[in-house]
């Protein structure tokens, strides 16, 4: 089973201490982006009242996602998601966009906008 982290507050990246450079989410994502095993994608999912989903509902949705990911194989990985009032923004690593679309279709999830990540910046970027 894939290990997943689900953040329930959009912008939680900003809550990390800027001095925690080794374990911060931005640094983990930068490391993923630099690997040659796929592309990072951000998926925008329009889900009315997403911010009102209970912990049990989020767990169920997460389990469905993991089950579909297991079916699709090792060329797609869910890294984490941000839940807002009416949207969920998911960060995935995949070999191509068609796997993201296949995951959405099999799981019954919307995938209203899929964009490839070209770079990641954070407060540490200002200090370089």
C-alpha positions in Angstrom: 0.0 0.0 0.0 1.3 3.4 -0.9 2.0 5.8 2.0 0.1 9.0 1.5 -0.1 12.3 3.4 -3.3 14.3 3.1 -3.1 17.9 4.1 -6.5 19.4 4.8 -5.5 23.1 4.7 -4.6 24.8 1.4 -1.4 26.6 2.0 0.0 24.3 4.7 3.3 24.6 2.9 3.6 28.0 4.4 3.2 26.6 7.9 6.5 24.8 7.8 9.5 26.5 9.6 11.7 27.9 6.9 14.8 26.8 8.8 13.7 23.1 8.6 15.4 22.7 5.2 15.9 18.9 5.3 12.4 17.7 5.9 10.2 20.5 4.6 7.5 19.6 2.0 8.9 22.0 -0.6 12.3 20.2 -0.3 10.7 16.8 -0.6 8.8 17.9 -3.7 12.0 19.5 -5.1 13.7 16.1 -4.7 10.8 14.4 -6.4 10.9 16.9 -9.3 14.6 16.3 -9.8 14.3 12.5 -10.0 14.1 11.1 -13.5 11.1 8.8 -12.8 8.2 11.0 -14.0 6.7 14.5 -13.9 5.0 16.3 -11.1 1.5 17.3 -11.8 -1.0 19.5 -9.9 -4.6 18.4 -10.4 -7.5 20.9 -9.7 -10.7 19.0 -8.7 -13.9 21.0 -8.4 -15.8 19.4 -5.5 -18.6 21.5 -4.0 -18.3 21.7 -0.2 -15.0 19.7 -0.2 -14.0 21.7 2.9 -17.0 20.2 4.7 -16.0 16.6 4.2 -15.6 14.6 7.4 -12.5 12.7 8.3 -14.3 9.5 7.5 -15.3 10.8 4.0 -11.7 11.9 3.4 -10.5 8.5 4.5 -12.9 6.8 2.1 -11.9 9.0 -0.8 -8.2 8.4 0.0 -8.8 4.7 0.1 -10.5 4.7 -3.3 -7.6 6.7 -4.7 -5.1 4.2 -3.3 -7.0 1.2 -4.6 -7.0 2.7 -8.2 -3.3 3.7 -7.9 -2.5 0.1 -7.0 -4.3 -1.1 -10.1 -2.5 1.4 -12.3 1.0 0.4 -11.2 4.2 2.1 -10.3 4.1 4.9 -13.0 1.8 7.0 -10.9 2.0 8.1 -7.3 -0.1 10.4 -5.2 2.1 12.7 -3.0 -0.5 14.8 -1.2 -3.6 17.0 -1.6 -4.9 20.3 -0.3 -8.6 20.5 0.5 -10.3 24.0 0.2 -13.9 25.0 0.4 -14.9 23.9 -3.1 -11.8 22.3 -4.6 -9.1 19.8 -3.9 -5.6 20.4 -5.3 -3.7 17.1 -5.7 0.0 16.7 -6.3 1.0 13.6 -8.2 4.1 12.1 -9.8 3.3 10.3 -13.0 5.1 9.2 -16.2 2.4 11.0 -18.3 -0.8 13.0 -18.1 -2.9 10.1 -19.4 -2.3 8.2 -16.2 -3.7 11.1 -14.2 -6.8 11.0 -16.4 -7.1 7.3 -16.1 -6.9 7.5 -12.3 -9.6 10.2 -12.2 -11.9 8.2 -14.5 -11.4 4.8 -12.7 -11.8 6.5 -9.3 -14.8 8.7 -10.2 -12.8 11.8 -9.4 -13.0 15.1 -11.4 -9.8 16.3 -12.9 -10.8 19.7 -14.1 -7.4 21.1 -14.7 -4.1 19.1 -14.9 -0.8 21.1 -15.1 2.8 19.9 -15.1 5.1 21.5 -12.5 8.1 23.2 -14.0 9.7 24.4 -10.8 9.1 24.8 -7.1 9.9 28.0 -5.2 9.6 28.7 -1.5 11.1 31.2 1.0 14.4 29.4 0.8 14.6 30.4 -2.9 15.0 34.0 -1.8 18.2 33.2 0.1 20.1 31.7 -2.8 
